[in-house]
């Protein structure tokens, strides 16, 4: 009897650990549409876990390296350059995705990305085929421009190799008593590995609990 409940307790610990642990994919590369004029290179965005940000929750950013465009001397999104800024991340192979994590550009100015759109492409589509076979095109808003805090955004589960971030606004004029707003930038970008559905794990726990209860009744 003790063995059954020990097994249940062990399974519960596994479920709890899986629910709290976060594993991040290694990103193979990133390109920037404005690379010819970027003030800081897009490669700074993919330093990865343990370098760009902490491996321990809540995964605060630890690096000072960032990506940011050249300035335009005014409201950046009122007079967008041509080409407009966009980032394309290469995961190296078709990968299951349902989350993206971003860290802000700076605490001290309004140049950080505030809103952005995503597009996706498979390995077969290629980086030029964003939005071709995957029509899903979600939009998100960062809650703050903090350069330290991880901000995570979930989206519908899909399989893709390439992910495009299209910034659509920065923090200029959004109540921040800070300079800036004439550029757009980010601190780090990452993609977390999807965790098993909680219901799947819970089904195993319920089944094991039921088995233990039946054996207990039979022995009584």
NORLIN-V233100 format. One record per backbone hydrogen bond with DSSP energy under -0.5 kcal/mol. NH is the residue of the N-H (numbers start at 1). CO is the residue of the C=O. E is the energy in kcal/mol with one decimal. If there is no record, write none. Layout:
# NORLIN-V233100
nh: <NH/NH>
co: <CO/CO>
e: <E/E>
This chain:
# NORLIN-V233100
nh: <5/6/7/8/9/10/11/12/13/14/15/16/17/18/19/20/21/25/27/28/29/31/33/35/37/38/39/40/44/45/46/47/50/51/52/53/54/59/61/62/63/67/68/69/72/76/76/78/79/79/87/88/89/90/91/91/95/97/100/101/102/103/104/106/110/113/114/115/116/117/118/119/121/126/129/130/131/132/135/140/142/151/152/153/155/158/160/160/161/162/163/164/165/166/166/167/168/169/171/171/174/177/178/179/185/186/187/188/189/190/193/200/201/202/203/204/205/206/207/208/209/210/211/212/213/214/215/216/217/218/219/220>
co: <1/2/3/4/5/6/7/8/9/10/11/12/13/14/15/16/17/191/25/90/90/88/86/32/34/34/68/68/41/42/43/44/53/48/48/48/60/56/148/52/52/186/40/184/182/74/181/75/75/76/165/31/163/29/89/161/160/158/153/190/151/188/146/145/179/185/169/169/140/166/138/164/162/122/126/127/120/129/133/116/114/102/150/100/98/97/95/158/121/121/89/119/87/117/164/165/115/115/110/112/171/175/176/108/111/67/103/103/45/101/23/197/197/198/199/200/201/202/203/204/205/206/207/208/209/210/211/212/213/214/215/216>
e: <-1.7/-1.9/-2.2/-2.0/-2.3/-2.3/-2.5/-2.3/-2.0/-2.0/-2.5/-2.5/-2.6/-2.6/-2.1/-1.5/-2.2/-2.7/-0.5/-1.9/-1.4/-2.1/-2.4/-1.5/-2.1/-1.5/-1.5/-1.9/-1.5/-2.3/-1.3/-0.6/-3.2/-1.8/-2.7/-1.2/-3.0/-2.6/-2.6/-1.6/-1.5/-2.6/-1.2/-2.0/-1.7/-0.8/-2.8/-1.4/-0.9/-0.7/-2.5/-2.3/-3.2/-3.0/-0.6/-2.6/-2.2/-3.1/-2.1/-3.3/-2.6/-1.9/-1.9/-0.5/-2.5/-2.3/-3.0/-1.4/-2.1/-2.1/-2.4/-1.4/-1.9/-2.0/-2.0/-0.6/-2.8/-2.3/-0.7/-2.6/-3.4/-2.6/-0.5/-2.7/-1.9/-2.3/-2.3/-0.5/-2.4/-2.7/-2.0/-2.9/-2.9/-2.6/-0.6/-0.6/-2.7/-1.2/-1.5/-0.7/-1.8/-0.6/-1.8/-0.6/-1.6/-2.0/-2.8/-1.0/-2.4/-2.2/-3.8/-0.9/-1.4/-2.6/-2.0/-1.4/-1.7/-2.9/-2.6/-2.2/-2.3/-2.6/-2.0/-2.1/-2.3/-2.3/-2.1/-2.0/-2.4/-2.4/-1.9/-1.1>
